[in-house]
Amino acid sequence: MANNGNSRDFAAKVGKLCLRSLIIVGITLILLIAALYTAMFVMVNGPSPTVGKLFVLSLKETSAGGFLADWYMSEEEIAALQAEKAEEEAAEINTALIKLPEREDISDLQDDVPSGEDTDSDTGDEAEEIKNERLEGIEIHDVSGGTYNGKMLIVKDPTRVFVGVPDRYGEGASGLSLTKMIEKYDAVGGTNAGGFIDPNGSGTGGIPEGIVISDGELLWGELGTSYSLAGLDEKGLLYVGKMTGARAMELGLQYAVSYGPALIINGEPCNSKRSLGGGINPRTAIGQREDGAILLLVVNGRQIDSLGATLDDLIEIMLSFGAVNASNLDGGSSTLMKLDGEYLNTSSYILGGERVLASTILID
């Protein structure tokens, strides 16, 4: 009987201890939520309208956290902020501004590089030589600003850049992670690319947002609909801006994805004529220099050492690297860059690892 009494006393003490622990944890969570809510309230309604605007626009650009902006502003107020961004206008790329490098036919050059399937039989030295060949003509540069850091990848041969896609699109389909896309195409590296339907941050990457063209085939989108896109023709010439699917096919685009907006067209920054809007977030962008080199940019965000960049920041970075044309791509938790098996930036994906994507920009 004494042992039963001691057991009951012990169980009671454990129960009280657990209850106290739960109460402490609950109070701590309430205090943290209250502090977070207060901090966000101050940012939105504080003395600086610019800070409040950036904060709300940053939230509304996220798939999972966009609802938080609704805590502080009415639908009408948010709509008014977003309406400040002028409608993107269609613009024709002046192809004469880009001097594509003269080189042999790309198909002949590709045949000179053994595929990944053959490297298993190579010696270590031969495999290393093949690896070094594939990395030739690719440069990596650090970028940084007041609220961000990231990487710029320069691919000197624009015909090495293409759009990677999963096996299929549609209801029930799923995209692939950047790593899986790289493996699928035996690419040397790449970044995320176009947007996809992503309700509350739970999208599977199976339904693209906008248009997708790969190997000259219209995989998603409509010929008569206008999209903000970034696309490459067979010579590696980059087209950015708003155009219909029919126009993209007429121009002979072999690869294209949608997101936008265009950042630079024919050497002129697009924010010189209109507001691009947008908040501070992780970003991905693509551009092209006068010599034809492709610029692939990723900016880290939602991190202590890198909050993120605005669209205006992307324009400044691209101009500093000599971009003649450039476009914003999908960003946020999708922003990721990988080269030669190594991540070049830090993903902000809250679940860790990589997101599945509807499309990627890859390097052959």
HELIX and SHEET records of a PDB file:
HELIX    1   1 ALA A    2  ASN A   45  1                                  44    
HELIX    2   2 PRO A   49  LYS A   60  1                                  12    
HELIX    3   3 GLY A   66  TRP A   71  5                                   6    
HELIX    4   4 GLU A   75  ALA A   83  1                                   9    
HELIX    5   5 THR A   95  LEU A   97  5                                   3    
HELIX    6   6 ILE A  106  ASP A  111  1                                   6    
HELIX    7   7 GLY A  116  SER A  121  5                                   6    
HELIX    8   8 GLY A  124  LEU A  135  1                                  12    
HELIX    9   9 PRO A  158  ARG A  160  5                                   3    
HELIX   10  10 LEU A  178  TYR A  185  1                                   8    
HELIX   11  11 PRO A  199  GLY A  201  5                                   3    
HELIX   12  12 GLY A  245  GLU A  250  1                                   6    
HELIX   13  13 CYS A  270  SER A  272  5                                   3    
HELIX   14  14 LEU A  311  SER A  320  1                                  10    
HELIX   15  15 GLY A  332  SER A  334  5                                   3    
SHEET    1   A 7 ILE A 138  SER A 144  0                                        
SHEET    2   A 7 ASN A 149  VAL A 155 -1                                        
SHEET    3   A 7 ILE A 294  VAL A 299 -1                                        
SHEET    4   A 7 ARG A 283  ARG A 289 -1                                        
SHEET    5   A 7 ALA A 323  LEU A 329 -1                                        
SHEET    6   A 7 ALA A 262  ILE A 265 -1                                        
SHEET    7   A 7 GLU A 268  PRO A 269 -1                                        
SHEET    1   B 5 VAL A 161  GLY A 164  0                                        
SHEET    2   B 5 THR A 360  ILE A 363 -1                                        
SHEET    3   B 5 GLY A 189  ASN A 192 -1                                        
SHEET    4   B 5 MET A 337  LEU A 339 -1                                        
SHEET    5   B 5 GLU A 342  TYR A 343 -1                                        
SHEET    1   C 5 GLU A 217  TRP A 220  0                                        
SHEET    2   C 5 VAL A 212  SER A 214 -1                                        
SHEET    3   C 5 LEU A 253  SER A 258 -1                                        
SHEET    4   C 5 SER A 226  ASP A 233 -1                                        
SHEET    5   C 5 LEU A 238  THR A 244 -1                                        
END                                                                             
